[in-house]
Amino acid sequence: MATKNKEVKKTRTSKAIAKRQIHDTDTGSPEAQVALLTEEVTHLTKHLKNNPKDFSSRRGLLRKVGKRKALLRYLATEDSTRYKKTVQANKLRMV
């Protein structure tokens, strides 16, 4: 069971990063990181709807949302066009 979950997470992760990559080996750009965090936030949100008392997962969700917010803030100050593209591509609200 655990190996199946790891495989599913790995495919979800690779798909999310592949959509937002700047080049073939890109995994660290803010766009790719925001895409990955958005995927994880979506997954954790669904999990918490089914398991409302899972407080450790809620804490992890809040950490991921904070990290995503920080990356978006960085991207907004560095390059506003990349920020706007990233927000639109991930269907997020502008900060």
Helices and strands as residue ranges (DSSP letters): H 2-20, H 30-50, H 55-78, H 80-89
